[in-house]
Amino acid sequence: MSNEHQVKTLSTAIGGELAYLSGFAGEHASEALSGALPQGRNSPQHPAFGLYAEQLSGTAFTAPRHLNRHSWLYRIRPGAVHGPFKALDRPGIHHHYELDATSPNVMRWNPQPMPEEATDFIEGLQSFAGTGTPQSQSGIGIYRYACNRPMQGRYFYDADGELLIVPQQGRLYLLSEFGTLEIEPQEIAVMPRGVRFRVELPDGTARGYIAENLGQSLRLPELGPIGCNGLANPRDFLYPVAVYEDLDGDFELLTKFQGRLWQAPIDHSPLDVVAWHGTHVPYKYDLRRFNAVGSISYDHPDPSIFTVLTSASAVPGTANMDFAIFPPRWLAAENTFRPPWFHRNVAGEFMGLVHGEYDAKQTGVDGFVPGGASLHNCMTGHGPDTASFAQASLADTSRPEHLVDTMAFMFETAGVIQVTAEALASPQLQQDYWRCWQGLRSHFDPSTP
């Protein structure tokens, strides 16, 4: 066969409307050929259709049942069939033992430009910041991507962590061992640790953000006194149905392992899984379905109420990583400063803007615009800029305010976020971001209550 993209499937393929399975972290099952999924056992002596049974474990075998992530795959060839790996010198993919000096300064970057040369998803990754190390299995890596061609003849998996992909411009087709996810701006996808995939670009170009979670698998946050409803609803998380490639050729298999990029030759597509079942599966979520909650009396609640997914740490109540969003919503708190208040936080906060405007920052050439990013590190003071503060201070809070046409997000982590040398040297780094607060003057008057 040629190296051209050829899908051999009896299930849903690109070109039509994709089918999905619903329910967060459910025990899902799918088969592209009827009868390919064994019944009553996981590893029969002779799987149907001459397939191989293979287990993919995303957590320890003995992890508690409600946290255990593993899947059984029934594939044309086992995942072990490829050549030896060799390390590649790829500065865009590395981890945090190579990171440059870190400072307490606030930082903000303009959008990453689209590449001028042909660049696929892996080539377009820019290592930006992060905490922890793959060796410790804690912390996060933060990336931005910009690409203008599909991945051709190459496949990728991350052995260091799971990937939370946040598109900002252009759709992505994520073709994986489990099937295909299509995501667009204001949707996200999570590619679990070790899952092999490639990326196609239905719109020709794409740009966005990635959080590489090195710690415990992302899960839904506990709702506590909120009750059993609200925030991200489990049924809105969608999982792919089985679809496979039976394709021979001269391909390459790429992996990120212990902070470096490695390459191995492979003579077939690794997306040859005909059936599967389990919980270690890629999934997508539409951020516009998030059911935001907030104050209906006074004061602005903590931003933790906007958490979509969280990765727990060894410290109770402290996340290795939180993924929070600031979606369209109503603000109704009376006699209250409604935008996010000024604060200093023990956690590090990396923010991005997917769409529209963020209510605590002004847009414009030197502002916070879609595709941009900002970093506020441990105990560094930040909050609304001068213009946003002035506008909110004069707002009529006797009337509710409807925030529309917006979608910002935050990667928050308990560790100090270090910035890469590439990000510090980026021409997109705004050199005078700190000036946005310098117009805040003293209004103190001890004679006026």
Secondary structure, 3 states (H helix, E strand, C coil): CCCCCCCCCCCCCCCCCCCEEECCCCCEEEECCCCCCCCCCCCCCCCHHHCEEEEEECCCCCCCCCCCCEEEEEECCCCCCCCCCEEECCCCCCCHHHCCCCCCCCEEECCCCCCCCCCCCCCCEEEEEECCECCCCECEEEEEEEECCCCCCEEEEECCCEEEEEEEECCEEEEECCEEEEECCCEEEEECCCCCEEEECCCCCEEEEEEEECCCCCECCCCHHHCCCCECCHHHCEEECCCCCCCEEEEEEEEEECCEEEEEEEEECCCCEEEEEECCCCEEEEHHHCECCCCCCCCCCCHHHHEEEEEECCCCCCEEEEEEEECCEEECCCCCCCCCCCECCCCEEEEEEEEECCCCCCCCCCCCCCCCEEEECCCCCECCCHHHHHHHHCCCCCCCEEECCEEEEEEEECCCCEECHHHHCCCCECCCHHHHHCCCCCCCCCCCC
